[in-house]
Amino acid sequence: MKYLEECAMKNDERVLRIGIASREEIQARTLAVVRGEIKVTADDPKVWFNSV
């Protein structure tokens, strides 16, 4: 039973963070990251979608 609880806890830790921004904002952020102006952290979204 303890093994199953540990597995469940590990599965709960998987979180997909998404970001929603305009195409221009996503592009500006990406270029800022490449230039080193912004440091990407573990809490930052990994997937970005365009807003309408």
C-alpha positions as semicolon CSV with decimal commas, in nm:
position;residue;x (nm);y (nm);z (nm)
1;M;0,000;0,000;0,000
2;K;0,285;0,240;0,080
3;Y;0,435;0,178;-0,264
4;L;0,109;0,275;-0,432
5;E;0,088;0,593;-0,228
6;E;0,442;0,688;-0,327
7;C;0,360;0,631;-0,694
8;A;0,045;0,838;-0,663
9;M;0,240;1,120;-0,502
10;K;0,494;1,116;-0,784
11;N;0,216;1,128;-1,044
12;D;0,054;1,424;-0,868
13;E;0,376;1,621;-0,907
14;R;0,348;1,628;-1,284
15;V;0,208;1,968;-1,375
16;L;0,197;2,116;-1,723
17;R;0,219;2,492;-1,703
18;I;0,090;2,678;-2,006
19;G;0,119;3,040;-2,105
20;I;-0,128;3,244;-2,309
21;A;-0,007;3,560;-2,481
22;S;-0,019;3,735;-2,815
23;R;0,219;3,622;-3,087
24;E;0,422;3,939;-3,044
25;E;0,453;3,891;-2,666
26;I;0,564;3,530;-2,708
27;Q;0,820;3,632;-2,968
28;A;0,950;3,919;-2,753
29;R;0,983;3,690;-2,450
30;T;1,159;3,421;-2,651
31;L;1,411;3,671;-2,787
32;A;1,468;3,814;-2,438
33;V;1,543;3,464;-2,309
34;V;1,788;3,403;-2,593
35;R;1,962;3,736;-2,525
36;G;1,988;3,644;-2,156
37;E;1,767;3,928;-2,035
38;I;1,521;3,682;-1,878
39;K;1,617;3,368;-1,687
40;V;1,377;3,077;-1,733
41;T;1,275;2,918;-1,404
42;A;1,108;2,585;-1,328
43;D;0,781;2,769;-1,262
44;D;0,768;2,927;-1,608
45;P;0,525;2,785;-1,864
46;K;0,670;2,518;-2,091
47;V;0,397;2,546;-2,354
48;W;0,268;2,874;-2,498
49;F;-0,055;2,939;-2,691
50;N;-0,155;3,246;-2,889
51;S;-0,436;3,458;-2,750
52;V;-0,702;3,581;-2,983
